[in-house]
Amino acid sequence: MKVLVFGANGQLGRCLLPKLAGHDVVAATRAEIDLTDTQAIAPFITAIQPDSVLNLSAYTAVDKAESDTELAYCINQHAVAAMAQACATLDRPLFHVSTDFVFSGNQSTPYSTDAPCQPIGAYGESKFAGEQAIAQYHPGRSVIVRTAWLYSDVGANFLLSMLRLMRERDTLGIVCDQVGTPTSAYSLADTLVRFLDSDGNGVYHWTDAGVASWYDFAVAIYEEALARDLVPTGVKINPIFTADYPTPAKRPAFSVLDKSRTYDAVQAPKVHWREELRAVLDRLAGQ
Ligand SMILES: NC(=O)c1ccc[n+]([C@@H]2O[C@H](COP(=O)([O-])OP(=O)(O)OC[C@H]3O[C@@H](n4cnc5c(N)ncnc54)[C@H](OP(=O)(O)O)[C@@H]3O)[C@@H](O)[C@H]2O)c1
C-alpha cells in the first residue's frame, strides 16, 4: 500500500515512519511541499497517486497562533481542506490528527467524540476548522484522530523541556490545575497504523490511559529520569496554579478524552501513561 505522509519530519512523523516499514511510504516534508502553497497540494497528491494520505502536519505553536492566526488557519484549515478535496476526487482515504484543544475544557468527565466543540483559542479554533473542512469535503472516507499532551524523545515537547529545566534549575513550578493524559507519540503512532489497516470512518479519540495534571507528569518524569541517571538529584518541583503562569493562549483545564470508540474500532491496547513514559525514558537512556 502506498502511503503519502504529510508532516513526516515532525515529532509524530519521526515516531511513526519506522512503523510503516511494510508500506510503500512517500514522506513529505517541508522540503518537498510547503503547505502554505495550498494550490500546490492537490497536484502534489494527484502526481503521487497514493492509496492513502496521512496528515501529521500542523501549525502547533499554541501561543504564537494567537498573533500568527492567519498562518495557523492556512496550515490547520486551508491545507487540510485541499488534502480532503484531493482525496475525495481520487476516492482515497484521508487520515488526519486533531487535538483536545477543540474542547473548552469545562467538562469534568472524559470528552466523547460527539461532545460539542468549543475551542478557547486560535490554535484550537484553526484545528476545529480543519476537522470541519474534512467533514465537508470528504465525509465518506476520512478518519480524524484527536489526541492530547504528546511527548517523545524527539522534537519539541513537555518531556524534553522538563529534562532540560531539571538539569538547569534547582526548583521548578509546574501547573497543577490543568488535567489531561500524557501520551507517547509512539503509542499514538501504533494506533494510527492500526487505523491505516482498518475501514474506520469519522472522529476518534486516542491518548494513553489514565489521568494526570502537568505537575503529576513533571513529578513522574523526575522520578523516572532520576532512576535512569538522566537528571541530577535534589530538584524541587512545586505545584502552581494556571493563574500564576500567564500565557498568551488559554489552555483547557480538563482535556481527558473518552477512547471507547477507538478501543472498539481498532482494538488498541489500554496502556497507562506512566508505563509509556518509562518506555520513552528507556529510549533516551539508551537501554
Ligand atoms: N504536540 C502535542 O502535544 C499535540 C497535542 C494534540 C494534538 N497534536 C496534533 O498532533 C499532530 C502532530 O503533532 P506534532 O507534535 O508531531 O507536531 P510538530 O512536531 O510541530 O510537527 C508538525 C509538522 O508540520 C509541519 N509543517 C508545519 N508547517 C508546514 C508547512 N508550511 N509546510 C510543510 N510542513 C509544515 C512541520 O514541518 P517542519 O518540521 O519543517 O517544521 C512538522 O513536520 C498535529 O496535528 C497536532 O495538531 C499535537
PDBQT file of the ligand as one rigid body, heavy atoms in Angstrom, charges set to zero:
ROOT
HETATM    1  N1  LIG A 301       2.186  18.030  20.348  1.00  0.00    +0.000 N 
HETATM    2  C1  LIG A 301       1.070  17.891  21.072  1.00  0.00    +0.000 C 
HETATM    3  O1  LIG A 301       1.071  17.941  22.321  1.00  0.00    +0.000 OA
HETATM    4  C2  LIG A 301      -0.244  17.631  20.376  1.00  0.00    +0.000 A 
HETATM    5  C3  LIG A 301      -1.406  17.527  21.146  1.00  0.00    +0.000 A 
HETATM    6  C4  LIG A 301      -2.615  17.284  20.491  1.00  0.00    +0.000 A 
HETATM    7  C5  LIG A 301      -2.646  17.148  19.112  1.00  0.00    +0.000 A 
HETATM    8  N2  LIG A 301      -1.500  17.285  18.387  1.00  0.00    +0.000 N 
HETATM    9  C6  LIG A 301      -1.575  17.134  16.933  1.00  0.00    +0.000 C 
HETATM   10  O2  LIG A 301      -0.734  16.050  16.568  1.00  0.00    +0.000 OA
HETATM   11  C7  LIG A 301      -0.203  16.262  15.264  1.00  0.00    +0.000 C 
HETATM   12  C8  LIG A 301       1.314  16.062  15.277  1.00  0.00    +0.000 C 
HETATM   13  O3  LIG A 301       1.882  16.993  16.189  1.00  0.00    +0.000 OA
HETATM   14  P1  LIG A 301       3.454  17.050  16.436  1.00  0.00    +0.000 P 
HETATM   15  O4  LIG A 301       3.675  17.138  17.900  1.00  0.00    +0.000 OA
HETATM   16  O5  LIG A 301       4.152  15.997  15.649  1.00  0.00    +0.000 OA
HETATM   17  O6  LIG A 301       3.764  18.481  15.792  1.00  0.00    +0.000 OA
HETATM   18  P2  LIG A 301       5.135  19.070  15.199  1.00  0.00    +0.000 P 
HETATM   19  O7  LIG A 301       6.292  18.347  15.783  1.00  0.00    +0.000 OA
HETATM   20  O8  LIG A 301       5.039  20.543  15.358  1.00  0.00    +0.000 OA
HETATM   21  O9  LIG A 301       5.065  18.682  13.652  1.00  0.00    +0.000 OA
HETATM   22  C9  LIG A 301       4.289  19.415  12.758  1.00  0.00    +0.000 C 
HETATM   23  C10 LIG A 301       4.806  19.165  11.365  1.00  0.00    +0.000 C 
HETATM   24  O10 LIG A 301       4.071  20.010  10.470  1.00  0.00    +0.000 OA
HETATM   25  C11 LIG A 301       4.990  20.517   9.518  1.00  0.00    +0.000 C 
HETATM   26  N3  LIG A 301       4.584  21.798   8.955  1.00  0.00    +0.000 N 
HETATM   27  C12 LIG A 301       4.164  22.910   9.598  1.00  0.00    +0.000 A 
HETATM   28  N4  LIG A 301       4.010  23.912   8.720  1.00  0.00    +0.000 NA
HETATM   29  C13 LIG A 301       4.339  23.416   7.489  1.00  0.00    +0.000 A 
HETATM   30  C14 LIG A 301       4.398  23.944   6.182  1.00  0.00    +0.000 A 
HETATM   31  N5  LIG A 301       4.089  25.236   5.934  1.00  0.00    +0.000 N 
HETATM   32  N6  LIG A 301       4.766  23.145   5.166  1.00  0.00    +0.000 NA
HETATM   33  C15 LIG A 301       5.108  21.857   5.378  1.00  0.00    +0.000 A 
HETATM   34  N7  LIG A 301       5.091  21.283   6.600  1.00  0.00    +0.000 NA
HETATM   35  C16 LIG A 301       4.705  22.062   7.644  1.00  0.00    +0.000 A 
HETATM   36  C17 LIG A 301       6.261  20.739  10.318  1.00  0.00    +0.000 C 
HETATM   37  O11 LIG A 301       7.344  20.834   9.406  1.00  0.00    +0.000 OA
HETATM   38  P3  LIG A 301       8.805  21.308   9.866  1.00  0.00    +0.000 P 
HETATM   39  O12 LIG A 301       9.373  20.099  10.582  1.00  0.00    +0.000 OA
HETATM   40  O13 LIG A 301       9.505  21.637   8.615  1.00  0.00    +0.000 OA
HETATM   41  O14 LIG A 301       8.594  22.498  10.770  1.00  0.00    +0.000 OA
HETATM   42  C18 LIG A 301       6.292  19.488  11.171  1.00  0.00    +0.000 C 
HETATM   43  O15 LIG A 301       6.937  18.428  10.481  1.00  0.00    +0.000 OA
HETATM   44  C19 LIG A 301      -0.680  17.656  14.847  1.00  0.00    +0.000 C 
HETATM   45  O16 LIG A 301      -1.839  17.528  14.063  1.00  0.00    +0.000 OA
HETATM   46  C20 LIG A 301      -1.056  18.332  16.159  1.00  0.00    +0.000 C 
HETATM   47  O17 LIG A 301      -2.045  19.320  15.983  1.00  0.00    +0.000 OA
HETATM   48  C21 LIG A 301      -0.304  17.510  18.982  1.00  0.00    +0.000 A 
ENDROOT
TORSDOF 0
